[in-house]
Amino acid sequence: MGWTEAADLIVKGMEGAINAKTVTYDFERLMEGAKLLKCSE
């Protein structure tokens, strides 16, 4: 896997987390109705 593929997977994962509103504190404090997750989850 190259850097481009790795970056695409990271972006895809972030999009999924934000769309599901299951995020860590830095995003949760800016999103209404989001579920707070610990960094270890």
C-alpha distance matrix in Angstrom:
0.0 3.8 6.9 8.2 6.1 6.7 10.2 10.9 10.6 12.8 15.2 15.4 16.3 18.8 20.4 20.9 22.5 24.7 25.8 26.7 28.4 27.0 26.2 26.9 30.2 29.1 28.4 31.0 33.9 33.2 32.9 35.9 35.6 32.2 31.7 31.0 28.3 28.1 24.9 24.7 24.7
3.8 0.0 3.8 5.5 5.5 6.3 8.7 10.1 11.0 12.6 14.5 15.6 16.9 18.7 20.3 21.5 23.0 24.7 26.0 27.4 28.8 27.7 26.4 27.0 29.9 28.4 27.8 30.8 33.3 32.4 32.4 35.6 35.8 32.5 32.2 31.5 29.0 28.7 25.4 25.7 25.9
6.9 3.8 0.0 3.8 5.5 5.1 6.0 8.6 9.9 10.5 12.3 14.2 15.4 16.5 18.3 20.0 21.2 22.5 24.2 25.8 26.8 25.8 24.2 24.5 27.2 25.4 25.0 28.1 30.4 29.4 29.7 33.1 33.5 30.2 30.2 29.3 27.0 26.7 23.3 24.1 24.5
8.2 5.5 3.8 0.0 3.8 5.4 5.1 6.2 8.7 10.0 10.6 12.2 14.3 15.4 16.5 18.4 20.1 21.1 22.4 24.3 25.6 25.1 23.8 24.6 27.3 25.4 24.5 27.6 30.0 28.6 28.6 31.8 32.3 29.3 29.6 29.1 27.2 27.4 24.3 25.3 25.3
6.1 5.5 5.5 3.8 0.0 3.8 5.4 5.1 6.3 8.8 10.0 10.5 12.4 14.4 15.4 16.6 18.6 20.1 21.0 22.6 24.3 23.5 22.7 23.8 26.9 25.4 24.3 27.1 29.8 28.7 28.2 31.3 31.3 28.2 28.2 28.0 25.8 26.2 23.2 23.9 23.4
6.7 6.3 5.1 5.4 3.8 0.0 3.8 5.4 5.2 6.4 8.8 9.9 10.7 12.5 14.4 15.5 16.8 18.5 20.1 21.3 22.6 21.4 20.2 20.9 24.0 22.6 21.9 24.7 27.4 26.6 26.4 29.5 29.5 26.2 25.9 25.3 23.0 22.9 19.8 20.4 20.3
10.2 8.7 6.0 5.1 5.4 3.8 0.0 3.8 5.4 5.1 6.2 8.6 9.9 10.6 12.3 14.3 15.5 16.5 18.2 20.0 20.9 20.2 18.7 19.5 22.3 20.4 19.5 22.6 25.0 23.9 23.9 27.2 27.6 24.4 24.7 24.1 22.2 22.4 19.4 20.7 20.6
10.9 10.1 8.6 6.2 5.1 5.4 3.8 0.0 3.8 5.5 5.2 6.1 8.6 9.9 10.5 12.3 14.3 15.4 16.3 18.3 19.8 19.5 18.6 20.1 23.1 21.5 19.9 22.7 25.4 24.0 23.4 26.5 26.7 23.7 24.1 24.1 22.5 23.2 20.7 21.9 21.1
10.6 11.0 9.9 8.7 6.3 5.2 5.4 3.8 0.0 3.8 5.5 5.0 6.1 8.6 9.8 10.5 12.3 14.2 15.3 16.4 18.1 17.3 16.7 18.2 21.5 20.5 19.0 21.4 24.4 23.5 22.7 25.6 25.3 22.1 22.0 21.9 19.9 20.6 18.1 18.9 17.9
12.8 12.6 10.5 10.0 8.8 6.4 5.1 5.5 3.8 0.0 3.8 5.4 5.1 6.2 8.6 9.9 10.6 12.3 14.2 15.4 16.3 15.3 14.0 15.1 18.2 16.9 15.8 18.4 21.3 20.5 20.1 23.2 23.2 19.9 19.8 19.3 17.3 17.9 15.2 16.5 15.9
15.2 14.5 12.3 10.6 10.0 8.8 6.2 5.2 5.5 3.8 0.0 3.8 5.4 5.1 6.1 8.6 9.9 10.5 12.1 14.1 15.1 15.0 13.9 15.5 18.3 16.6 14.8 17.6 20.3 18.9 18.3 21.4 21.7 18.8 19.4 19.4 18.2 19.3 17.0 18.8 17.9
15.4 15.6 14.2 12.2 10.5 9.9 8.6 6.1 5.0 5.4 3.8 0.0 3.8 5.5 5.2 6.2 8.7 10.0 10.5 12.3 14.1 14.0 13.9 16.2 19.4 18.3 16.1 18.3 21.4 20.0 18.8 21.4 21.2 18.3 18.7 19.3 18.0 19.6 17.8 19.1 17.5
16.3 16.9 15.4 14.3 12.4 10.7 9.9 8.6 6.1 5.1 5.4 3.8 0.0 3.8 5.5 5.1 6.2 8.6 9.9 10.6 12.1 11.2 11.0 13.1 16.6 16.1 14.1 15.9 19.3 18.6 17.3 19.9 19.3 16.1 15.9 16.2 14.5 15.9 14.2 15.4 13.7
18.8 18.7 16.5 15.4 14.4 12.5 10.6 9.9 8.6 6.2 5.1 5.5 3.8 0.0 3.8 5.4 5.1 6.1 8.5 9.8 10.3 9.9 8.8 10.9 13.9 12.9 10.7 13.0 16.0 15.1 14.1 17.1 17.1 13.9 14.3 14.4 13.3 14.9 13.3 15.3 13.9
20.4 20.3 18.3 16.5 15.4 14.4 12.3 10.5 9.8 8.6 6.1 5.2 5.5 3.8 0.0 3.8 5.5 5.2 6.0 8.5 9.7 10.5 10.5 13.3 16.0 14.9 12.0 14.0 17.0 15.3 13.8 16.3 16.3 13.8 14.9 15.8 15.4 17.6 16.5 18.5 16.7
20.9 21.5 20.0 18.4 16.6 15.5 14.3 12.3 10.5 9.9 8.6 6.2 5.1 5.4 3.8 0.0 3.8 5.5 5.2 6.1 8.4 8.7 9.8 13.1 16.2 16.1 13.1 14.2 17.7 16.6 14.5 16.4 15.6 12.9 13.3 14.6 14.0 16.5 15.9 17.3 14.8
22.5 23.0 21.2 20.1 18.6 16.8 15.5 14.3 12.3 10.6 9.9 8.7 6.2 5.1 5.5 3.8 0.0 3.8 5.5 5.1 5.9 5.3 6.0 9.4 12.5 12.8 10.0 10.8 14.4 13.9 12.0 14.1 13.2 10.0 10.0 10.9 10.3 12.9 12.6 14.4 12.0
24.7 24.7 22.5 21.1 20.1 18.5 16.5 15.4 14.2 12.3 10.5 10.0 8.6 6.1 5.2 5.5 3.8 0.0 3.8 5.4 4.8 6.4 6.5 9.8 12.1 11.6 8.2 9.2 12.4 11.1 9.0 11.4 11.3 8.6 10.0 11.3 11.8 14.6 14.5 16.9 14.8
25.8 26.0 24.2 22.4 21.0 20.1 18.2 16.3 15.3 14.2 12.1 10.5 9.9 8.5 6.0 5.2 5.5 3.8 0.0 3.8 5.4 7.9 9.5 13.1 15.4 15.2 11.6 12.0 15.1 13.6 10.7 12.1 11.5 9.6 11.3 13.5 14.2 17.4 17.6 19.6 17.0
26.7 27.4 25.8 24.3 22.6 21.3 20.0 18.3 16.4 15.4 14.1 12.3 10.6 9.8 8.5 6.1 5.1 5.4 3.8 0.0 3.8 5.5 8.3 12.1 14.6 15.4 12.1 11.5 15.0 14.4 11.3 12.1 10.3 8.1 8.7 11.3 11.9 15.3 16.1 17.7 14.7
28.4 28.8 26.8 25.6 24.3 22.6 20.9 19.8 18.1 16.3 15.1 14.1 12.1 10.3 9.7 8.4 5.9 4.8 5.4 3.8 0.0 3.8 5.9 9.5 11.3 12.2 8.9 7.8 11.2 10.8 7.8 8.8 7.3 4.6 5.9 8.4 9.8 13.4 14.5 16.6 14.1
27.0 27.7 25.8 25.1 23.5 21.4 20.2 19.5 17.3 15.3 15.0 14.0 11.2 9.9 10.5 8.7 5.3 6.4 7.9 5.5 3.8 0.0 3.8 7.2 9.9 11.5 9.1 7.9 11.7 12.3 10.0 11.3 9.5 6.0 4.8 6.2 6.5 10.0 11.3 13.0 10.3
26.2 26.4 24.2 23.8 22.7 20.2 18.7 18.6 16.7 14.0 13.9 13.9 11.0 8.8 10.5 9.8 6.0 6.5 9.5 8.3 5.9 3.8 0.0 3.8 6.7 7.9 6.0 5.8 9.4 10.3 9.1 11.5 10.7 7.0 6.3 5.6 5.5 8.2 8.8 11.5 9.8
26.9 27.0 24.5 24.6 23.8 20.9 19.5 20.1 18.2 15.1 15.5 16.2 13.1 10.9 13.3 13.1 9.4 9.8 13.1 12.1 9.5 7.2 3.8 0.0 3.8 5.7 5.8 5.9 8.7 10.5 10.6 13.1 12.9 9.3 8.2 5.5 4.9 5.9 6.3 9.6 9.1
30.2 29.9 27.2 27.3 26.9 24.0 22.3 23.1 21.5 18.2 18.3 19.4 16.6 13.9 16.0 16.2 12.5 12.1 15.4 14.6 11.3 9.9 6.7 3.8 0.0 3.8 5.4 4.8 5.9 8.6 9.8 12.2 12.6 9.6 9.1 6.1 7.1 7.6 8.6 12.0 12.1
29.1 28.4 25.4 25.4 25.4 22.6 20.4 21.5 20.5 16.9 16.6 18.3 16.1 12.9 14.9 16.1 12.8 11.6 15.2 15.4 12.2 11.5 7.9 5.7 3.8 0.0 3.8 5.8 6.0 7.3 9.4 12.6 14.0 11.2 11.7 9.4 10.2 10.6 10.3 14.1 14.5
28.4 27.8 25.0 24.5 24.3 21.9 19.5 19.9 19.0 15.8 14.8 16.1 14.1 10.7 12.0 13.1 10.0 8.2 11.6 12.1 8.9 9.1 6.0 5.8 5.4 3.8 0.0 3.8 5.5 5.4 6.4 9.9 11.2 8.4 9.8 8.6 10.0 11.6 11.7 15.3 14.7
31.0 30.8 28.1 27.6 27.1 24.7 22.6 22.7 21.4 18.4 17.6 18.3 15.9 13.0 14.0 14.2 10.8 9.2 12.0 11.5 7.8 7.9 5.8 5.9 4.8 5.8 3.8 0.0 3.8 5.4 5.1 7.5 8.2 5.6 6.8 5.9 8.5 10.8 12.1 15.3 14.3
33.9 33.3 30.4 30.0 29.8 27.4 25.0 25.4 24.4 21.3 20.3 21.4 19.3 16.0 17.0 17.7 14.4 12.4 15.1 15.0 11.2 11.7 9.4 8.7 5.9 6.0 5.5 3.8 0.0 3.8 5.8 7.8 9.7 8.3 9.9 8.7 11.5 13.1 14.4 17.8 17.3
33.2 32.4 29.4 28.6 28.7 26.6 23.9 24.0 23.5 20.5 18.9 20.0 18.6 15.1 15.3 16.6 13.9 11.1 13.6 14.4 10.8 12.3 10.3 10.5 8.6 7.3 5.4 5.4 3.8 0.0 3.8 6.8 9.7 8.8 11.5 11.2 13.8 15.8 16.5 20.1 19.4
32.9 32.4 29.7 28.6 28.2 26.4 23.9 23.4 22.7 20.1 18.3 18.8 17.3 14.1 13.8 14.5 12.0 9.0 10.7 11.3 7.8 10.0 9.1 10.6 9.8 9.4 6.4 5.1 5.8 3.8 0.0 3.8 6.3 5.7 9.1 10.1 13.0 15.7 16.9 20.0 18.6
35.9 35.6 33.1 31.8 31.3 29.5 27.2 26.5 25.6 23.2 21.4 21.4 19.9 17.1 16.3 16.4 14.1 11.4 12.1 12.1 8.8 11.3 11.5 13.1 12.2 12.6 9.9 7.5 7.8 6.8 3.8 0.0 3.8 5.6 9.2 11.0 14.4 17.4 19.2 22.1 20.3
35.6 35.8 33.5 32.3 31.3 29.5 27.6 26.7 25.3 23.2 21.7 21.2 19.3 17.1 16.3 15.6 13.2 11.3 11.5 10.3 7.3 9.5 10.7 12.9 12.6 14.0 11.2 8.2 9.7 9.7 6.3 3.8 0.0 3.8 6.7 9.5 12.8 16.3 18.5 20.8 18.6
32.2 32.5 30.2 29.3 28.2 26.2 24.4 23.7 22.1 19.9 18.8 18.3 16.1 13.9 13.8 12.9 10.0 8.6 9.6 8.1 4.6 6.0 7.0 9.3 9.6 11.2 8.4 5.6 8.3 8.8 5.7 5.6 3.8 0.0 3.8 6.4 9.4 12.9 14.9 17.2 15.0
31.7 32.2 30.2 29.6 28.2 25.9 24.7 24.1 22.0 19.8 19.4 18.7 15.9 14.3 14.9 13.3 10.0 10.0 11.3 8.7 5.9 4.8 6.3 8.2 9.1 11.7 9.8 6.8 9.9 11.5 9.1 9.2 6.7 3.8 0.0 3.8 6.5 10.1 12.6 14.4 12.0
31.0 31.5 29.3 29.1 28.0 25.3 24.1 24.1 21.9 19.3 19.4 19.3 16.2 14.4 15.8 14.6 10.9 11.3 13.5 11.3 8.4 6.2 5.6 5.5 6.1 9.4 8.6 5.9 8.7 11.2 10.1 11.0 9.5 6.4 3.8 0.0 3.8 6.8 9.6 11.7 10.1
28.3 29.0 27.0 27.2 25.8 23.0 22.2 22.5 19.9 17.3 18.2 18.0 14.5 13.3 15.4 14.0 10.3 11.8 14.2 11.9 9.8 6.5 5.5 4.9 7.1 10.2 10.0 8.5 11.5 13.8 13.0 14.4 12.8 9.4 6.5 3.8 0.0 3.8 6.5 8.1 6.3
28.1 28.7 26.7 27.4 26.2 22.9 22.4 23.2 20.6 17.9 19.3 19.6 15.9 14.9 17.6 16.5 12.9 14.6 17.4 15.3 13.4 10.0 8.2 5.9 7.6 10.6 11.6 10.8 13.1 15.8 15.7 17.4 16.3 12.9 10.1 6.8 3.8 0.0 3.8 5.3 5.4
24.9 25.4 23.3 24.3 23.2 19.8 19.4 20.7 18.1 15.2 17.0 17.8 14.2 13.3 16.5 15.9 12.6 14.5 17.6 16.1 14.5 11.3 8.8 6.3 8.6 10.3 11.7 12.1 14.4 16.5 16.9 19.2 18.5 14.9 12.6 9.6 6.5 3.8 0.0 3.8 5.5
24.7 25.7 24.1 25.3 23.9 20.4 20.7 21.9 18.9 16.5 18.8 19.1 15.4 15.3 18.5 17.3 14.4 16.9 19.6 17.7 16.6 13.0 11.5 9.6 12.0 14.1 15.3 15.3 17.8 20.1 20.0 22.1 20.8 17.2 14.4 11.7 8.1 5.3 3.8 0.0 3.8
24.7 25.9 24.5 25.3 23.4 20.3 20.6 21.1 17.9 15.9 17.9 17.5 13.7 13.9 16.7 14.8 12.0 14.8 17.0 14.7 14.1 10.3 9.8 9.1 12.1 14.5 14.7 14.3 17.3 19.4 18.6 20.3 18.6 15.0 12.0 10.1 6.3 5.4 5.5 3.8 0.0
